[in-house]
Each structure stands twice: as C-alpha cells, then as structure tokens.
Amino acid sequence: MRLNQIPTPGGPPGVLGGKKDVVSTPAQKQAAARAIGDHIRPETGTSGSWADDETAAAVKEFDARDGHGWLASGALKKAHETWGKQVKSLMDELSSEEGALLRADAHLFNTDIGVHSQVNSSSLFRY
C-alpha cells in the first residue's frame, strides 16, 4: 500500500474511488429486517434444535453404561456447550441487527432534525 498517491477507481467498496453501494433505501432496510425476522432467525433456531437433539443422542451413546465410557462423550458434551453459546450469540446478534435496521431511518431522521435545529438556531438565516 502506498500512502503518497490517490486511490485508483475500482477499489474496494467504501474506499475513495470504489463502488458506492453501501447506501440502501428504507424499503431495502425493511426487507432485510423482514428476512431476518421471518426466515434467518427462525431457521437458525430450528437448525440449532436439530443439532441439540443429535448431539445429545451421540453424547448418550458414548457415555458410560457399566462404569466405562468413551472419552468422546465428554469431549462432545463440552464442544456442544461451546457451540450452544455461539448459537445464542448469533441469535442475539441477528435480533440486534433486525432492530437496528428497523430503527435506522427514525434515528437518521431524528439526527437530521436535531442538526437542522442547531444550525437554524445559530444562523442569521432562518429556514
């Protein structure tokens, strides 16, 4: 990377000279939030439940019956607990993103109103 030159067109999105596809319309934000709420979160939860059942069956199968069990049982159980925490984190993040998408327009609108009020109160020219 050279810091003594202007970036060339066609660079990565969000970089000077790159594509400007970051902006989305309110309808696109609503559609994304709807997709998260209607499909992604529920299907992630369903997949997580299926994995819970299958892993619990495997842990039970490898567990000790007569005082001797497989080491795999404890390892599977520990891995499943870690995986469960990761799934919960993902579900929480999806909920957060859905809410942020739904609130984005109101937040930006309120910010614009606040800036307008500040500028208008300190300006000689009233709008």
N, CA, C and O atoms as CSV, one atom per row, in Angstrom:
chain,resi,resn,atom,element,x,y,z
A,1,MET,N,N,0.845,-1.184,0.000
A,1,MET,CA,C,0.000,0.000,0.000
A,1,MET,C,C,0.883,1.237,0.000
A,1,MET,O,O,1.846,1.323,0.761
A,2,ARG,N,N,0.550,2.186,-0.852
A,2,ARG,CA,C,1.317,3.427,-0.910
A,2,ARG,C,C,0.438,4.556,-0.407
A,2,ARG,O,O,-0.706,4.699,-0.837
A,3,LEU,N,N,0.963,5.345,0.487
A,3,LEU,CA,C,0.200,6.448,1.064
A,3,LEU,C,C,0.433,7.769,0.345
A,3,LEU,O,O,-0.211,8.766,0.672
A,4,ASN,N,N,1.331,7.799,-0.619
A,4,ASN,CA,C,1.640,9.051,-1.288
A,4,ASN,C,C,0.968,9.162,-2.665
A,4,ASN,O,O,1.483,9.842,-3.553
A,5,GLN,N,N,-0.180,8.494,-2.840
A,5,GLN,CA,C,-0.895,8.586,-4.105
A,5,GLN,C,C,-2.393,8.518,-3.871
A,5,GLN,O,O,-2.850,8.066,-2.821
A,6,ILE,N,N,-3.143,8.965,-4.846
A,6,ILE,CA,C,-4.603,8.922,-4.772
A,6,ILE,C,C,-5.046,7.526,-5.180
A,6,ILE,O,O,-4.517,6.972,-6.144
A,7,PRO,N,N,-6.025,6.935,-4.453
A,7,PRO,CA,C,-6.509,5.606,-4.822
A,7,PRO,C,C,-7.076,5.602,-6.240
A,7,PRO,O,O,-7.665,6.583,-6.694
A,8,THR,N,N,-6.888,4.495,-6.916
A,8,THR,CA,C,-7.401,4.366,-8.275
A,8,THR,C,C,-8.867,3.959,-8.249
A,8,THR,O,O,-9.307,3.306,-7.302
A,9,PRO,N,N,-9.639,4.336,-9.282
A,9,PRO,CA,C,-11.038,3.917,-9.345
A,9,PRO,C,C,-11.144,2.395,-9.360
A,9,PRO,O,O,-10.263,1.691,-9.853
A,10,GLY,N,N,-12.258,1.911,-8.801
A,10,GLY,CA,C,-12.491,0.471,-8.790
A,10,GLY,C,C,-11.938,-0.227,-7.565
A,10,GLY,O,O,-11.860,-1.455,-7.536
A,11,GLY,N,N,-11.553,0.535,-6.555
A,11,GLY,CA,C,-11.068,-0.066,-5.326
A,11,GLY,C,C,-12.205,-0.710,-4.551
A,11,GLY,O,O,-13.330,-0.778,-5.047
A,12,PRO,N,N,-11.930,-1.179,-3.352
A,12,PRO,CA,C,-12.972,-1.820,-2.557
A,12,PRO,C,C,-14.092,-0.846,-2.196
A,12,PRO,O,O,-13.864,0.361,-2.126
A,13,PRO,N,N,-15.324,-1.375,-1.963
A,13,PRO,CA,C,-16.437,-0.501,-1.577
A,13,PRO,C,C,-16.104,0.300,-0.324
A,13,PRO,O,O,-15.427,-0.197,0.576
A,14,GLY,N,N,-16.571,1.512,-0.271
A,14,GLY,CA,C,-16.356,2.357,0.896
A,14,GLY,C,C,-15.030,3.087,0.873
A,14,GLY,O,O,-14.765,3.901,1.758
A,15,VAL,N,N,-14.188,2.819,-0.116
A,15,VAL,CA,C,-12.890,3.471,-0.243
A,15,VAL,C,C,-12.989,4.476,-1.380
A,15,VAL,O,O,-13.684,4.247,-2.371
A,16,LEU,N,N,-12.293,5.579,-1.226
A,16,LEU,CA,C,-12.302,6.592,-2.269
A,16,LEU,C,C,-12.020,5.952,-3.612
A,16,LEU,O,O,-11.009,5.272,-3.783
A,17,GLY,N,N,-12.908,6.167,-4.559
A,17,GLY,CA,C,-12.737,5.599,-5.888
A,17,GLY,C,C,-13.419,4.258,-6.056
A,17,GLY,O,O,-13.509,3.762,-7.179
A,18,GLY,N,N,-13.902,3.653,-4.987
A,18,GLY,CA,C,-14.564,2.357,-5.075
A,18,GLY,C,C,-16.045,2.507,-5.374
A,18,GLY,O,O,-16.558,3.616,-5.523
A,19,LYS,N,N,-16.729,1.357,-5.459
A,19,LYS,CA,C,-18.166,1.379,-5.706
A,19,LYS,C,C,-18.885,1.973,-4.502
A,19,LYS,O,O,-18.451,1.806,-3.363
A,20,LYS,N,N,-19.978,2.660,-4.764
A,20,LYS,CA,C,-20.746,3.280,-3.689
A,20,LYS,C,C,-22.078,2.550,-3.556
A,20,LYS,O,O,-23.126,3.104,-3.887
A,21,ASP,N,N,-22.041,1.301,-3.070
A,21,ASP,CA,C,-23.243,0.504,-2.931
A,21,ASP,C,C,-23.631,0.268,-1.473
A,21,ASP,O,O,-24.412,-0.635,-1.174
A,22,VAL,N,N,-23.088,1.072,-0.576
A,22,VAL,CA,C,-23.351,0.906,0.840
A,22,VAL,C,C,-24.716,1.471,1.224
A,22,VAL,O,O,-25.367,0.950,2.129
A,23,VAL,N,N,-25.147,2.514,0.558
A,23,VAL,CA,C,-26.401,3.182,0.881
A,23,VAL,C,C,-27.570,2.291,0.473
A,23,VAL,O,O,-27.539,1.666,-0.587
A,24,SER,N,N,-28.597,2.235,1.314
A,24,SER,CA,C,-29.790,1.473,0.981
A,24,SER,C,C,-31.019,2.305,1.292
A,24,SER,O,O,-30.979,3.229,2.105
A,25,THR,N,N,-32.088,1.965,0.642
A,25,THR,CA,C,-33.337,2.695,0.827
A,25,THR,C,C,-34.060,2.174,2.061
A,25,THR,O,O,-33.753,1.086,2.549
A,26,PRO,N,N,-35.022,2.948,2.569
A,26,PRO,CA,C,-35.823,2.442,3.684
A,26,PRO,C,C,-36.510,1.115,3.341
A,26,PRO,O,O,-36.624,0.233,4.193
A,27,ALA,N,N,-36.964,0.980,2.100
A,27,ALA,CA,C,-37.620,-0.272,1.699
A,27,ALA,C,C,-36.642,-1.446,1.755
A,27,ALA,O,O,-37.022,-2.549,2.149
A,28,GLN,N,N,-35.385,-1.216,1.363
A,28,GLN,CA,C,-34.382,-2.282,1.424
A,28,GLN,C,C,-34.065,-2.657,2.871
A,28,GLN,O,O,-33.857,-3.830,3.183
A,29,LYS,N,N,-34.029,-1.660,3.747
A,29,LYS,CA,C,-33.781,-1.939,5.167
A,29,LYS,C,C,-34.937,-2.737,5.757
A,29,LYS,O,O,-34.722,-3.678,6.520
A,30,GLN,N,N,-36.165,-2.361,5.402
A,30,GLN,CA,C,-37.337,-3.090,5.885
A,30,GLN,C,C,-37.320,-4.528,5.373
A,30,GLN,O,O,-37.621,-5.460,6.119
A,31,ALA,N,N,-36.971,-4.705,4.106
A,31,ALA,CA,C,-36.920,-6.049,3.519
A,31,ALA,C,C,-35.854,-6.900,4.213
A,31,ALA,O,O,-36.076,-8.082,4.477
A,32,ALA,N,N,-34.708,-6.303,4.507
A,32,ALA,CA,C,-33.649,-7.033,5.196
A,32,ALA,C,C,-34.088,-7.419,6.604
A,32,ALA,O,O,-33.856,-8.547,7.038
A,33,ALA,N,N,-34.718,-6.496,7.314
A,33,ALA,CA,C,-35.217,-6.789,8.659
A,33,ALA,C,C,-36.275,-7.887,8.609
A,33,ALA,O,O,-36.296,-8.772,9.463
A,34,ARG,N,N,-37.147,-7.829,7.612
A,34,ARG,CA,C,-38.198,-8.839,7.454
A,34,ARG,C,C,-37.569,-10.210,7.164
A,34,ARG,O,O,-38.032,-11.226,7.683
A,35,ALA,N,N,-36.524,-10.239,6.343
A,35,ALA,CA,C,-35.848,-11.504,6.035
A,35,ALA,C,C,-35.215,-12.105,7.294
A,35,ALA,O,O,-35.274,-13.315,7.513
A,36,ILE,N,N,-34.614,-11.250,8.109
A,36,ILE,CA,C,-34.026,-11.740,9.365
A,36,ILE,C,C,-35.113,-12.298,10.272
A,36,ILE,O,O,-34.981,-13.398,10.809
A,37,GLY,N,N,-36.202,-11.524,10.441
A,37,GLY,CA,C,-37.263,-11.930,11.357
A,37,GLY,C,C,-38.090,-13.103,10.873
A,37,GLY,O,O,-38.515,-13.935,11.674
A,38,ASP,N,N,-38.328,-13.180,9.560
A,38,ASP,CA,C,-39.211,-14.218,9.020
A,38,ASP,C,C,-38.481,-15.504,8.650
A,38,ASP,O,O,-39.077,-16.580,8.677
A,39,HIS,N,N,-37.202,-15.407,8.306
A,39,HIS,CA,C,-36.507,-16.594,7.810
A,39,HIS,C,C,-35.221,-16.925,8.565
A,39,HIS,O,O,-35.070,-18.033,9.080
A,40,ILE,N,N,-34.307,-15.979,8.629
A,40,ILE,CA,C,-32.965,-16.295,9.127
A,40,ILE,C,C,-32.980,-16.709,10.599
A,40,ILE,O,O,-32.432,-17.754,10.950
A,41,ARG,N,N,-33.604,-15.896,11.464
A,41,ARG,CA,C,-33.632,-16.253,12.895
A,41,ARG,C,C,-34.400,-17.555,13.143
A,41,ARG,O,O,-33.883,-18.444,13.819
A,42,PRO,N,N,-35.643,-17.691,12.603
A,42,PRO,CA,C,-36.365,-18.940,12.863
A,42,PRO,C,C,-35.645,-20.183,12.325
A,42,PRO,O,O,-35.619,-21.221,12.986
A,43,GLU,N,N,-35.067,-20.077,11.137
A,43,GLU,CA,C,-34.387,-21.234,10.556
A,43,GLU,C,C,-33.093,-21.554,11.304
A,43,GLU,O,O,-32.707,-22.718,11.407
A,44,THR,N,N,-32.428,-20.531,11.821
A,44,THR,CA,C,-31.242,-20.762,12.647
A,44,THR,C,C,-31.638,-21.476,13.931
A,44,THR,O,O,-30.954,-22.400,14.371
A,45,GLY,N,N,-32.746,-21.044,14.532
A,45,GLY,CA,C,-33.243,-21.705,15.746
A,45,GLY,C,C,-33.627,-23.159,15.493
A,45,GLY,O,O,-33.338,-24.030,16.313
A,46,THR,N,N,-34.275,-23.424,14.363
A,46,THR,CA,C,-34.656,-24.789,14.007
A,46,THR,C,C,-33.419,-25.660,13.811
A,46,THR,O,O,-33.369,-26.795,14.285
A,47,SER,N,N,-32.435,-25.128,13.119
A,47,SER,CA,C,-31.193,-25.880,12.898
A,47,SER,C,C,-30.486,-26.140,14.223
A,47,SER,O,O,-29.936,-27.220,14.440
A,48,GLY,N,N,-30.503,-25.155,15.096
A,48,GLY,CA,C,-29.878,-25.328,16.401
A,48,GLY,C,C,-30.558,-26.403,17.224
A,48,GLY,O,O,-29.887,-27.175,17.908
A,49,SER,N,N,-31.892,-26.465,17.166
A,49,SER,CA,C,-32.632,-27.500,17.900
A,49,SER,C,C,-32.312,-28.884,17.368
A,49,SER,O,O,-32.144,-29.827,18.142
A,50,TRP,N,N,-32.227,-29.012,16.034
A,50,TRP,CA,C,-31.896,-30.302,15.440
A,50,TRP,C,C,-30.519,-30.748,15.914
A,50,TRP,O,O,-30.334,-31.907,16.284
A,51,ALA,N,N,-29.557,-29.837,15.904
A,51,ALA,CA,C,-28.198,-30.175,16.340
A,51,ALA,C,C,-28.180,-30.543,17.820
A,51,ALA,O,O,-27.433,-31.434,18.225
A,52,ASP,N,N,-28.998,-29.865,18.633
A,52,ASP,CA,C,-29.078,-30.206,20.061
A,52,ASP,C,C,-29.507,-31.655,20.239
A,52,ASP,O,O,-28.886,-32.399,20.998
A,53,ASP,N,N,-30.566,-32.059,19.544
A,53,ASP,CA,C,-31.100,-33.417,19.675
A,53,ASP,C,C,-30.084,-34.460,19.218
A,53,ASP,O,O,-29.872,-35.465,19.896
A,54,GLU,N,N,-29.460,-34.219,18.071
A,54,GLU,CA,C,-28.493,-35.171,17.525
A,54,GLU,C,C,-27.257,-35.289,18.415
A,54,GLU,O,O,-26.748,-36.389,18.631
A,55,THR,N,N,-26.777,-34.164,18.928
A,55,THR,CA,C,-25.583,-34.194,19.776
A,55,THR,C,C,-25.880,-34.867,21.103
A,55,THR,O,O,-25.058,-35.629,21.612
A,56,ALA,N,N,-27.051,-34.591,21.670
A,56,ALA,CA,C,-27.439,-35.236,22.934
A,56,ALA,C,C,-27.501,-36.756,22.758
A,56,ALA,O,O,-27.094,-37.503,23.648
A,57,ALA,N,N,-28.006,-37.208,21.620
A,57,ALA,CA,C,-28.064,-38.649,21.347
A,57,ALA,C,C,-26.663,-39.238,21.242
A,57,ALA,O,O,-26.413,-40.330,21.752
A,58,ALA,N,N,-25.748,-38.531,20.590
A,58,ALA,CA,C,-24.372,-39.016,20.454
A,58,ALA,C,C,-23.672,-39.052,21.808
A,58,ALA,O,O,-22.958,-40.010,22.104
A,59,VAL,N,N,-23.865,-38.022,22.636
A,59,VAL,CA,C,-23.260,-37.989,23.971
A,59,VAL,C,C,-23.763,-39.176,24.786
A,59,VAL,O,O,-22.978,-39.838,25.465
A,60,LYS,N,N,-25.054,-39.448,24.724
A,60,LYS,CA,C,-25.647,-40.562,25.470
A,60,LYS,C,C,-25.103,-41.896,24.969
A,60,LYS,O,O,-24.823,-42.794,25.763
A,61,GLU,N,N,-24.956,-42.025,23.671
A,61,GLU,CA,C,-24.467,-43.281,23.082
A,61,GLU,C,C,-23.038,-43.590,23.521
A,61,GLU,O,O,-22.703,-44.749,23.765
A,62,PHE,N,N,-22.193,-42.562,23.622
A,62,PHE,CA,C,-20.794,-42.767,24.001
A,62,PHE,C,C,-20.575,-42.761,25.510
A,62,PHE,O,O,-19.478,-43.078,25.971
A,63,ASP,N,N,-21.598,-42.405,26.290
A,63,ASP,CA,C,-21.459,-42.275,27.736
A,63,ASP,C,C,-21.281,-43.641,28.395
A,63,ASP,O,O,-21.566,-44.682,27.803
A,64,ALA,N,N,-20.802,-43.604,29.630
A,64,ALA,CA,C,-20.549,-44.839,30.377
A,64,ALA,C,C,-21.863,-45.527,30.744
A,64,ALA,O,O,-22.812,-44.902,31.217
A,65,ARG,N,N,-21.879,-46.847,30.505
A,65,ARG,CA,C,-23.061,-47.627,30.887
A,65,ARG,C,C,-22.717,-48.559,32.060
A,65,ARG,O,O,-23.528,-48.770,32.962
A,66,ASP,N,N,-21.540,-49.090,32.025
A,66,ASP,CA,C,-21.129,-50.038,33.056
A,66,ASP,C,C,-19.890,-49.529,33.810
A,66,ASP,O,O,-19.073,-50.303,34.308
A,67,GLY,N,N,-19.790,-48.201,33.868
A,67,GLY,CA,C,-18.642,-47.607,34.535
A,67,GLY,C,C,-17.522,-47.261,33.589
A,67,GLY,O,O,-16.570,-46.579,33.970
A,68,HIS,N,N,-17.624,-47.729,32.345
A,68,HIS,CA,C,-16.599,-47.436,31.345
A,68,HIS,C,C,-17.276,-46.796,30.137
A,68,HIS,O,O,-18.193,-47.365,29.544
A,69,GLY,N,N,-16.816,-45.631,29.797
A,69,GLY,CA,C,-17.375,-44.948,28.631
A,69,GLY,C,C,-16.269,-44.444,27.732
A,69,GLY,O,O,-15.084,-44.616,28.016
A,70,TRP,N,N,-16.663,-43.840,26.677
A,70,TRP,CA,C,-15.722,-43.281,25.726
A,70,TRP,C,C,-15.360,-41.849,26.131
A,70,TRP,O,O,-16.213,-41.108,26.620
A,71,LEU,N,N,-14.121,-41.467,25.932
A,71,LEU,CA,C,-13.708,-40.093,26.189
A,71,LEU,C,C,-14.432,-39.124,25.247
A,71,LEU,O,O,-14.590,-37.942,25.552
A,72,ALA,N,N,-14.860,-39.641,24.115
A,72,ALA,CA,C,-15.555,-38.801,23.134
A,72,ALA,C,C,-16.836,-38.204,23.710
A,72,ALA,O,O,-17.248,-37.115,23.310
A,73,SER,N,N,-17.459,-38.902,24.637
A,73,SER,CA,C,-18.707,-38.405,25.223
A,73,SER,C,C,-18.499,-37.059,25.915
A,73,SER,O,O,-19.243,-36.110,25.667
A,74,GLY,N,N,-17.502,-36.978,26.771
A,74,GLY,CA,C,-17.221,-35.727,27.474
A,74,GLY,C,C,-16.769,-34.626,26.529
A,74,GLY,O,O,-17.132,-33.462,26.702
A,75,ALA,N,N,-15.974,-34.995,25.529
A,75,ALA,CA,C,-15.498,-34.006,24.553
A,75,ALA,C,C,-16.657,-33.467,23.725
A,75,ALA,O,O,-16.737,-32.266,23.469
A,76,LEU,N,N,-17.554,-34.355,23.308
A,76,LEU,CA,C,-18.739,-33.913,22.558
A,76,LEU,C,C,-19.611,-32.992,23.399
A,76,LEU,O,O,-20.121,-31.984,22.910
A,77,LYS,N,N,-19.774,-33.345,24.656
A,77,LYS,CA,C,-20.603,-32.528,25.545
A,77,LYS,C,C,-20.009,-31.131,25.710
A,77,LYS,O,O,-20.732,-30.137,25.654
A,78,LYS,N,N,-18.692,-31.056,25.912
A,78,LYS,CA,C,-18.022,-29.759,26.073
A,78,LYS,C,C,-18.102,-28.938,24.782
A,78,LYS,O,O,-18.385,-27.740,24.818
A,79,ALA,N,N,-17.852,-29.590,23.648
A,79,ALA,CA,C,-17.932,-28.897,22.349
A,79,ALA,C,C,-19.351,-28.394,22.104
A,79,ALA,O,O,-19.543,-27.299,21.575
A,80,HIS,N,N,-20.338,-29.188,22.487
A,80,HIS,CA,C,-21.730,-28.781,22.287
A,80,HIS,C,C,-22.095,-27.585,23.154
A,80,HIS,O,O,-22.841,-26.711,22.713
A,81,GLU,N,N,-21.587,-27.531,24.369
A,81,GLU,CA,C,-21.844,-26.372,25.236
A,81,GLU,C,C,-21.247,-25.108,24.619
A,81,GLU,O,O,-21.887,-24.057,24.620
A,82,THR,N,N,-20.040,-25.202,24.101
A,82,THR,CA,C,-19.402,-24.056,23.443
A,82,THR,C,C,-20.189,-23.652,22.213
A,82,THR,O,O,-20.435,-22.468,21.987
A,83,TRP,N,N,-20.578,-24.623,21.428
A,83,TRP,CA,C,-21.360,-24.351,20.223
A,83,TRP,C,C,-22.696,-23.689,20.591
A,83,TRP,O,O,-23.138,-22.765,19.909
A,84,GLY,N,N,-23.328,-24.154,21.651
A,84,GLY,CA,C,-24.595,-23.560,22.097
A,84,GLY,C,C,-24.444,-22.085,22.451
A,84,GLY,O,O,-25.323,-21.279,22.147
A,85,LYS,N,N,-23.334,-21.731,23.092
A,85,LYS,CA,C,-23.077,-20.327,23.413
A,85,LYS,C,C,-22.893,-19.507,22.141
A,85,LYS,O,O,-23.336,-18.361,22.063
A,86,GLN,N,N,-22.239,-20.099,21.146
A,86,GLN,CA,C,-22.041,-19.389,19.882
A,86,GLN,C,C,-23.358,-19.192,19.143
A,86,GLN,O,O,-23.581,-18.139,18.544
A,87,VAL,N,N,-24.230,-20.191,19.177
A,87,VAL,CA,C,-25.539,-20.061,18.537
A,87,VAL,C,C,-26.348,-18.978,19.236
A,87,VAL,O,O,-26.991,-18.162,18.576
A,88,LYS,N,N,-26.323,-18.963,20.568
A,88,LYS,CA,C,-27.052,-17.922,21.301
A,88,LYS,C,C,-26.526,-16.546,20.936
A,88,LYS,O,O,-27.304,-15.613,20.736
A,89,SER,N,N,-25.206,-16.416,20.848
A,89,SER,CA,C,-24.602,-15.141,20.459
A,89,SER,C,C,-25.056,-14.731,19.061
A,89,SER,O,O,-25.369,-13.563,18.827
A,90,LEU,N,N,-25.092,-15.683,18.133
A,90,LEU,CA,C,-25.558,-15.402,16.779
A,90,LEU,C,C,-27.020,-14.968,16.784
A,90,LEU,O,O,-27.382,-14.014,16.095
A,91,MET,N,N,-27.858,-15.650,17.546
A,91,MET,CA,C,-29.282,-15.295,17.612
A,91,MET,C,C,-29.455,-13.892,18.199
A,91,MET,O,O,-30.279,-13.114,17.718
A,92,ASP,N,N,-28.687,-13.573,19.228
A,92,ASP,CA,C,-28.737,-12.233,19.820
A,92,ASP,C,C,-28.302,-11.174,18.811
A,92,ASP,O,O,-28.908,-10.106,18.721
A,93,GLU,N,N,-27.249,-11.475,18.053
A,93,GLU,CA,C,-26.743,-10.537,17.046
A,93,GLU,C,C,-27.769,-10.332,15.935
A,93,GLU,O,O,-27.964,-9.211,15.466
A,94,LEU,N,N,-28.424,-11.410,15.516
A,94,LEU,CA,C,-29.463,-11.288,14.486
A,94,LEU,C,C,-30.614,-10.411,14.977
A,94,LEU,O,O,-31.126,-9.576,14.231
A,95,SER,N,N,-31.014,-10.602,16.222
A,95,SER,CA,C,-32.079,-9.762,16.803
A,95,SER,C,C,-31.645,-8.305,16.847
A,95,SER,O,O,-32.430,-7.408,16.538
A,96,SER,N,N,-30.400,-8.071,17.230
A,96,SER,CA,C,-29.878,-6.715,17.299
A,96,SER,C,C,-29.854,-6.067,15.921
A,96,SER,O,O,-30.255,-4.913,15.764
A,97,GLU,N,N,-29.386,-6.810,14.925
A,97,GLU,CA,C,-29.333,-6.276,13.559
A,97,GLU,C,C,-30.728,-5.988,13.016
A,97,GLU,O,O,-30.942,-4.974,12.351
A,98,GLU,N,N,-31.668,-6.872,13.296
A,98,GLU,CA,C,-33.050,-6.648,12.855
A,98,GLU,C,C,-33.599,-5.356,13.456
A,98,GLU,O,O,-34.194,-4.538,12.754
A,99,GLY,N,N,-33.395,-5.183,14.752
A,99,GLY,CA,C,-33.854,-3.970,15.414
A,99,GLY,C,C,-33.170,-2.721,14.875
A,99,GLY,O,O,-33.814,-1.689,14.685
A,100,ALA,N,N,-31.874,-2.814,14.631
A,100,ALA,CA,C,-31.141,-1.662,14.100
A,100,ALA,C,C,-31.653,-1.274,12.718
A,100,ALA,O,O,-31.783,-0.089,12.411
A,101,LEU,N,N,-31.941,-2.266,11.889
A,101,LEU,CA,C,-32.480,-1.973,10.557
A,101,LEU,C,C,-33.837,-1.296,10.656
A,101,LEU,O,O,-34.136,-0.380,9.890
A,102,LEU,N,N,-34.654,-1.745,11.595
A,102,LEU,CA,C,-35.991,-1.160,11.754
A,102,LEU,C,C,-35.935,0.255,12.317
A,102,LEU,O,O,-36.801,1.077,12.018
A,103,ARG,N,N,-34.917,0.546,13.134
A,103,ARG,CA,C,-34.801,1.865,13.754
A,103,ARG,C,C,-33.935,2.840,12.970
A,103,ARG,O,O,-33.923,4.030,13.285
A,104,ALA,N,N,-33.218,2.379,11.971
A,104,ALA,CA,C,-32.218,3.204,11.280
A,104,ALA,C,C,-32.799,4.482,10.713
A,104,ALA,O,O,-32.228,5.555,10.910
A,105,ASP,N,N,-33.918,4.396,10.015
A,105,ASP,CA,C,-34.487,5.590,9.389
A,105,ASP,C,C,-34.943,6.609,10.424
A,105,ASP,O,O,-34.717,7.808,10.258
A,106,ALA,N,N,-35.579,6.144,11.487
A,106,ALA,CA,C,-36.029,7.064,12.524
A,106,ALA,C,C,-34.834,7.737,13.190
A,106,ALA,O,O,-34.870,8.935,13.472
A,107,HIS,N,N,-33.779,6.969,13.441
A,107,HIS,CA,C,-32.585,7.524,14.076
A,107,HIS,C,C,-31.943,8.586,13.186
A,107,HIS,O,O,-31.589,9.667,13.657
A,108,LEU,N,N,-31.796,8.276,11.908
A,108,LEU,CA,C,-31.200,9.248,10.991
A,108,LEU,C,C,-32.079,10.481,10.839
A,108,LEU,O,O,-31.573,11.602,10.771
A,109,PHE,N,N,-33.387,10.282,10.784
A,109,PHE,CA,C,-34.312,11.410,10.660
A,109,PHE,C,C,-34.216,12.308,11.889
A,109,PHE,O,O,-34.150,13.531,11.766
A,110,ASN,N,N,-34.210,11.700,13.070
A,110,ASN,CA,C,-34.117,12.489,14.304
A,110,ASN,C,C,-32.784,13.228,14.385
A,110,ASN,O,O,-32.735,14.363,14.860
A,111,THR,N,N,-31.714,12.603,13.931
A,111,THR,CA,C,-30.412,13.273,13.902
A,111,THR,C,C,-30.457,14.471,12.968
A,111,THR,O,O,-29.965,15.548,13.306
A,112,ASP,N,N,-31.054,14.284,11.783
A,112,ASP,CA,C,-31.175,15.388,10.827
A,112,ASP,C,C,-31.974,16.540,11.415
A,112,ASP,O,O,-31.602,17.702,11.251
A,113,ILE,N,N,-33.061,16.230,12.091
A,113,ILE,CA,C,-33.891,17.270,12.714
A,113,ILE,C,C,-33.089,18.013,13.780
A,113,ILE,O,O,-33.155,19.239,13.870
A,114,GLY,N,N,-32.336,17.270,14.582
A,114,GLY,CA,C,-31.525,17.895,15.622
A,114,GLY,C,C,-30.458,18.814,15.051
A,114,GLY,O,O,-30.259,19.920,15.553
A,115,VAL,N,N,-29.776,18.372,14.016
A,115,VAL,CA,C,-28.750,19.204,13.378
A,115,VAL,C,C,-29.402,20.430,12.754
A,115,VAL,O,O,-28.876,21.537,12.868
A,116,HIS,N,N,-30.529,20.242,12.105
A,116,HIS,CA,C,-31.246,21.367,11.498
A,116,HIS,C,C,-31.619,22.404,12.568
A,116,HIS,O,O,-31.474,23.608,12.359
A,117,SER,N,N,-32.095,21.921,13.696
A,117,SER,CA,C,-32.482,22.843,14.778
A,117,SER,C,C,-31.276,23.618,15.302
A,117,SER,O,O,-31.368,24.820,15.551
A,118,GLN,N,N,-30.153,22.936,15.467
A,118,GLN,CA,C,-28.944,23.608,15.957
A,118,GLN,C,C,-28.449,24.642,14.962
A,118,GLN,O,O,-28.097,25.758,15.346
A,119,VAL,N,N,-28.420,24.285,13.705
A,119,VAL,CA,C,-27.950,25.216,12.680
A,119,VAL,C,C,-28.913,26.389,12.571
A,119,VAL,O,O,-28.489,27.540,12.472
A,120,ASN,N,N,-30.190,26.100,12.589
A,120,ASN,CA,C,-31.201,27.139,12.444
A,120,ASN,C,C,-31.172,28.115,13.623
A,120,ASN,O,O,-31.401,29.311,13.446
A,121,SER,N,N,-30.889,27.603,14.825
A,121,SER,CA,C,-30.886,28.490,15.995
A,121,SER,C,C,-29.663,29.402,16.019
A,121,SER,O,O,-29.706,30.482,16.608
A,122,SER,N,N,-28.570,28.973,15.382
A,122,SER,CA,C,-27.369,29.797,15.402
A,122,SER,C,C,-27.152,30.560,14.085
A,122,SER,O,O,-26.176,31.296,13.945
A,123,SER,N,N,-28.038,30.386,13.154
A,123,SER,CA,C,-27.869,31.019,11.844
A,123,SER,C,C,-28.619,32.341,11.772
A,123,SER,O,O,-29.676,32.496,12.384
A,124,LEU,N,N,-28.075,33.287,11.029
A,124,LEU,CA,C,-28.774,34.532,10.776
A,124,LEU,C,C,-29.934,34.316,9.813
A,124,LEU,O,O,-30.912,35.064,9.814
A,125,PHE,N,N,-29.808,33.291,9.003
A,125,PHE,CA,C,-30.837,32.992,8.017
A,125,PHE,C,C,-31.727,31.889,8.563
A,125,PHE,O,O,-31.244,30.806,8.892
A,126,ARG,N,N,-33.007,32.153,8.661
A,126,ARG,CA,C,-33.983,31.181,9.185
A,126,ARG,C,C,-34.615,30.447,8.021
A,126,ARG,O,O,-34.974,31.050,7.010
A,127,TYR,N,N,-34.746,29.135,8.176
A,127,TYR,CA,C,-35.378,28.330,7.134
A,127,TYR,C,C,-36.784,27.983,7.530
A,127,TYR,O,O,-37.487,27.306,6.780
